[in-house]
Amino acid sequence: MQAGAVLDGRYRLIEPIGAGGFGQVWKAHDPKVDRLVAVKVLSEDHGANNDRQVARFAREAAVAGGLSHPHIVTVHDFGSATHDRRLYAYLVMELLRGEPLSAVLEGGRLPLPAVVRTAACVADALGTAHEAGLTHRDIKPSNIIVGPNGKATVVDFGISKSSDARHDITTSGVLIGTPAYMAPECFNGTFDHRSDLYSLGCVLYEMITGQPPFTGTSWRLINQHLNEQPAPLFRLRLATPSELVALATRLLAKDPADRPAGAFEVMLALREIDRRYFDEDLPTRGPDRYVRSAVSPRIAAFGAVTQLLLSDRNPCPACASTAGARGTEGCESCQGTGEVSAETAHRIRIPAGVRTGQRLRLRGLGWPGRNGGEAGDLFVVVRIEGEARSA
């Protein structure tokens, strides 16, 4: 198949844009509705397995065509056509803007907000497919398209399994899927919707760390999925929220019963993590603040109420509306620096028996929160006069 070829007198192939499942994917033009589309053409294989591949190809059309979801690729048409005296099956889909997640990951691990939001899109798509009785069976980065707006779309349902026996065209003894992302039970020929969740866990792990949980030859991968644990996420990326680590760990559980019950549960967990850690429009708690305070040995021994002065640098109120970062030249309040000093006094109680290095916590006296969120806490690190400083 070459650029310029016209399938079924309608779809003009423009350029290849990838390969997936059992076919090559082309960017094409549909003159009937004057739109660009993606056309997947079955590979030129006329061997003994061709009929089975055609059946799987037709299955993708039936499966994906029956799903309507913003994170699942839309199927427009399916058919067969003769070109150069050869018969080709083809599938016409929406042309997605963006690039495969596999290409995005070539640049390394993703920012954590992008990790959470991409995974939430995939979980949402899987939830819809699972409710329709479909297991994708090949969730991996190359089957996830990330758009310029950050939204992710799941593609390639060509090897999915349906709860409807009429559509089950898998073959016993044939390994179907991608070993780097396959759940342990798949290697024994058993799988259900929780197998997709394991695959999503593999993708989530790779987005966080920049590498899949397991690597090596196919046989090495099989052994790792069955018997080994991946390197701890905290070791590879310290900033990962603990809730995200816990979710990834559950998704990668060897026993399907230990994984989340469903994809929608995973989606909701991811959205909550996004809300708590990465949503800039929602109120968030301010950072904690640390200061040192020296006390006399007598106060350290018997306790007392004392005064603590906090000094801050705030934007100059006289020239803040017109000043840049440097302030307004000639401003009497800030002398052109754009900032003024401000001291606030707080009465704090030093408990009896306090030790050097002990931290006293004052709730709500830290840095202010964002978008109306509560302030952080103030931690006063005590130093007893005459004693050596302690961390």
C-alpha positions in Angstrom: 0.0 0.0 0.0 1.4 3.4 -1.0 0.6 7.1 -0.5 -2.0 8.2 -3.0 -3.9 4.9 -3.1 -7.7 5.2 -2.8 -9.5 2.6 -0.9 -13.0 1.6 -1.9 -13.2 4.6 -4.3 -13.3 7.0 -1.2 -10.4 7.1 1.2 -7.2 8.6 -0.3 -4.1 7.6 1.8 -1.8 10.5 2.5 1.0 9.3 4.7 1.7 6.5 7.2 1.4 7.6 10.8 1.9 4.4 12.7 1.2 0.8 13.2 -1.1 -0.9 15.7 -2.5 -4.3 16.4 -2.5 -6.1 13.0 -2.4 -3.2 10.6 -0.6 0.0 9.4 -2.3 3.3 10.2 -2.5 6.0 7.5 -3.6 9.6 7.6 -6.2 9.9 4.8 -8.8 12.1 3.3 -12.5 11.3 3.1 -14.0 13.5 0.3 -17.5 12.5 1.0 -17.6 14.6 4.2 -14.4 16.5 3.5 -12.5 15.5 6.6 -9.1 14.0 7.5 -9.3 10.5 9.1 -7.1 7.7 10.3 -7.4 4.5 8.3 -5.9 1.3 9.6 -5.2 -1.2 6.8 -4.7 -4.8 7.5 -1.2 -5.9 7.0 -0.5 -7.8 3.7 -0.4 -11.2 5.1 -2.0 -13.9 3.0 -0.8 -16.9 5.1 -2.7 -19.4 7.1 -3.5 -16.8 9.8 -5.0 -14.2 7.5 -8.6 -15.2 8.1 -8.1 -15.0 11.9 -6.5 -11.6 11.5 -9.3 -10.3 9.4 -11.7 -11.6 12.0 -9.9 -9.7 14.8 -9.8 -6.6 12.6 -13.6 -6.8 12.1 -13.9 -7.3 15.8 -12.1 -4.0 16.5 -14.6 -2.2 14.2 -17.6 -3.9 16.0 -16.2 -3.2 19.5 -14.9 0.3 19.2 -17.8 1.3 17.0 -20.2 0.4 19.8 -18.4 2.6 22.3 -19.0 6.3 22.6 -16.7 8.0 25.0 -14.4 11.1 24.9 -11.4 9.0 25.8 -12.0 6.2 23.3 -11.2 6.6 19.7 -14.3 7.0 17.5 -14.8 4.5 14.6 -16.5 5.9 11.5 -16.4 3.0 9.0 -15.2 -0.5 8.2 -15.0 -2.4 5.0 -12.8 -4.2 2.4 -11.4 -3.1 -0.9 -9.3 -4.4 -3.7 -6.1 -2.6 -4.6 -3.5 -3.9 -7.1 -5.6 -7.1 -7.3 -5.2 -7.6 -3.6 -8.0 -7.6 -1.1 -7.5 -5.3 2.0 -9.6 -4.9 5.1 -9.7 -1.4 6.5 -11.0 0.5 9.5 -11.7 4.3 9.4 -11.3 6.2 12.7 -11.2 9.8 13.8 -7.8 11.4 13.3 -6.5 12.2 16.7 -4.3 15.2 17.3 -1.3 14.4 19.5 1.2 11.6 19.8 1.4 8.2 21.4 2.3 8.2 25.1 5.2 5.9 24.1 6.7 8.9 22.1 6.1 11.3 25.0 7.9 8.9 27.3 11.0 9.0 25.1 11.7 12.4 26.7 11.7 10.8 30.2 9.2 10.7 33.0 6.1 12.9 33.0 5.3 15.8 35.4 3.3 14.4 38.2 0.1 16.4 37.3 0.3 15.0 33.8 0.8 11.5 35.2 -2.3 11.6 37.2 -4.5 13.2 34.6 -3.4 10.9 31.8 -4.0 7.8 34.0 -7.5 9.2 34.9 -8.4 9.5 31.3 -7.4 5.9 30.6 -9.2 4.6 33.7 -12.4 6.5 32.6 -12.2 4.9 29.2 -11.6 1.4 30.7 -14.5 1.8 33.0 -16.9 2.4 30.1 -15.4 -0.5 28.1 -15.7 -2.8 31.2 -19.3 -1.9 31.8 -19.9 -2.9 28.2 -18.4 -6.3 28.9 -15.1 -5.6 27.1 -11.5 -6.2 28.3 -9.0 -4.3 26.2 -6.1 -6.7 26.9 -3.4 -4.5 25.4 -3.2 -1.3 27.5 0.3 0.1 26.9 1.8 3.5 26.0 1.6 3.1 22.3 -2.1 2.5 22.5 -2.7 5.8 24.4 -2.7 9.0 22.4 -2.0 12.2 24.3 -3.5 15.3 22.8 -2.1 18.8 22.8 -4.6 19.7 25.6 -3.2 16.8 27.8 -6.3 14.6 27.3 -5.6 10.9 26.6 -7.5 8.6 24.3 -7.4 4.8 24.2 -7.0 3.2 20.8 -6.7 -0.3 19.3 -9.4 -2.6 20.6 -8.4 -5.2 18.0 -7.6 -8.0 20.6 -10.2 -7.1 23.2 -12.2 -9.9 24.7 -16.0 -9.7 25.1 -18.3 -11.3 27.5 -20.4 -12.2 24.4 -19.1 -15.7 23.3 -20.0 -14.9 19.7 -17.2 -12.3 19.6 -14.6 -14.3 21.5 -12.1 -15.1 18.8 -9.0 -15.6 21.0 -7.1 -18.8 20.6 -6.0 -21.1 23.5 -2.3 -21.3 23.8 -1.6 -18.1 21.9 0.0 -15.3 23.9 -2.0 -12.1 23.1 -0.8 -8.8 24.4 2.5 -7.0 25.1 4.5 -8.9 27.8 6.0 -5.8 29.4 2.4 -4.7 30.4 0.6 -8.0 30.9 -0.9 -9.1 34.2 0.4 -12.3 35.7 -2.8 -14.3 35.1 -2.7 -13.6 31.4 0.3 -15.8 31.0 -1.8 -18.7 32.3 -4.6 -17.9 29.8 -7.0 -16.3 32.3 -7.9 -12.7 32.4 -10.8 -10.3 33.2 -11.2 -6.5 33.6 -8.7 -6.5 36.5 -6.0 -7.5 34.0 -6.5 -4.2 32.3 -6.0 -2.5 35.7 -2.7 -4.2 36.1 -1.6 -3.0 32.7 -2.7 0.5 33.7 -0.6 0.1 36.8 2.4 -0.7 34.5 1.8 2.4 32.5 1.3 4.5 35.6 4.6 3.3 37.0 6.4 4.1 33.7 4.9 7.6 33.6 6.1 8.3 37.2 9.6 6.8 36.9 10.4 7.0 33.1 10.8 3.2 32.9 8.4 0.2 33.0 8.2 -1.8 36.2 10.0 -4.8 34.5 12.4 -5.1 31.6 14.2 -7.8 29.7 13.4 -10.6 27.3 9.9 -12.1 27.1 10.7 -15.0 29.3 12.4 -12.7 31.8 9.4 -10.4 31.8 7.0 -13.3 32.4 9.0 -14.5 35.4 9.1 -10.9 36.8 5.4 -10.4 36.4 4.7 -13.7 38.1 7.2 -13.7 40.9 9.0 -10.4 41.5 8.2 -6.9 42.8 9.2 -3.7 40.9 11.6 -1.2 42.4 9.8 0.9 45.0 8.4 4.1 43.5 9.6 6.3 46.4 13.2 5.2 45.6 12.9 6.3 42.0 10.9 9.5 42.6 10.7 10.9 46.1 8.1 13.6 45.3 5.4 11.1 44.4 2.4 11.6 46.7 1.9 8.6 49.0 -1.6 8.1 47.8 -0.4 7.7 44.2 2.3 5.2 45.4 -0.4 3.2 47.2 -2.7 3.2 44.2 0.1 2.1 41.8 1.0 -0.7 44.3 -2.6 -2.0 44.4 -2.8 -1.9 40.6 0.4 -4.0 40.3 -0.8 -6.6 42.8 0.0 -10.2 41.6 -3.4 -11.4 42.8 -6.3 -9.8 40.9 -8.4 -9.9 44.1 -5.9 -7.4 45.7 -6.4 -4.8 42.9 -9.1 -2.1 42.9 -12.5 -3.5 42.2 -13.0 -1.5 39.0 -11.6 1.2 36.7 -14.1 3.8 37.8 -12.8 3.4 41.4 -9.3 4.0 40.0 -10.5 7.1 38.1 -12.1 8.6 41.2 -8.9 7.9 43.3 -6.8 9.7 40.6 -9.1 12.7 40.5 -8.9 13.0 44.3 -5.1 12.9 44.1 -5.2 15.6 41.4 -7.6 17.7 43.5 -5.5 17.5 46.6 -2.1 18.0 45.1 -2.2 19.5 41.7 -5.4 21.5 41.1 -4.2 25.2 41.2 -7.7 26.6 41.2 -8.8 25.0 44.4 -7.9 26.2 47.9 -4.7 24.6 49.3 -3.0 24.7 52.6 0.0 27.1 53.0 3.5 25.8 53.7 4.8 25.4 57.2 7.3 27.9 58.5 10.4 27.3 60.7 12.1 29.8 62.9 14.7 29.6 65.7 14.2 31.1 69.2 16.8 31.3 71.9 15.6 30.9 75.5 17.4 31.1 78.8 18.3 28.0 80.8 15.7 29.1 83.5 12.9 29.3 81.0 13.9 26.0 79.5 13.8 24.4 82.9 10.6 25.9 84.3 8.7 27.2 81.3 7.2 30.6 80.6 5.1 32.7 78.2 7.4 34.8 76.0 7.1 37.0 73.0 8.3 35.9 69.5 8.9 38.5 66.8 8.6 37.4 63.2 10.1 39.6 60.5 8.9 39.4 56.9 9.5 41.2 53.6 6.2 42.2 52.0 5.4 44.0 48.7 5.5 47.8 49.2 1.8 49.0 49.5 2.8 52.4 48.2 4.1 51.3 44.8 2.9 47.7 44.4 0.3 48.7 41.8 2.9 50.3 39.5 6.1 48.8 40.4 7.8 45.8 38.8 10.0 43.5 40.8 12.3 46.4 41.6 9.8 48.9 42.9 9.4 52.6 42.0 12.4 54.8 42.1 12.1 57.5 44.8 9.4 55.6 46.8 9.9 56.8 50.4 8.4 53.6 51.8 10.7 51.1 50.2 13.4 53.2 48.7 12.8 51.7 45.3 13.3 48.0 46.5 9.6 47.1 46.1 9.5 45.6 49.5 9.1 46.7 53.1 9.9 45.1 56.4 7.1 44.1 58.7 7.3 42.6 62.2 4.6 40.7 63.9 4.6 39.7 67.6 3.2 36.5 68.9 3.0 35.2 72.5 4.1 31.6 72.8 4.3 29.3 75.8 7.6 27.5 76.3 6.9 24.3 78.2 9.0 23.3 81.2 11.8 20.9 80.4 12.2 22.0 76.8 15.4 20.8 75.1 17.7 22.4 72.5 16.5 21.4 69.1 12.9 20.7 70.2 10.2 22.0 67.8 7.2 23.8 69.2 4.2 23.8 66.8 1.9 26.8 66.5 -1.1 26.0 64.3 -2.1 28.5 61.6 0.9 30.9 62.0 2.8 29.6 58.9 2.7 30.9 55.4 -0.8 31.7 54.0 -2.7 29.2 51.9 -3.6 29.6 48.2 -7.1 30.6 47.0 -8.4 31.0 50.5 -6.8 27.8 51.9 -5.8 27.6 55.5 -2.4 28.8 56.6 0.4 26.4 57.4 1.9 25.9 60.9 4.8 27.7 62.5 7.5 25.5 64.0 9.7 27.2 66.6 13.0 25.4 66.9 14.3 26.0 70.5 17.9 26.9 71.3 18.9 27.2 75.0 21.4 30.0 75.5 24.9 28.7 76.3 24.3 25.3 74.6 25.5 24.1 71.3 23.1 24.5 68.4 21.2 21.3 67.4 19.5 20.5 64.1 
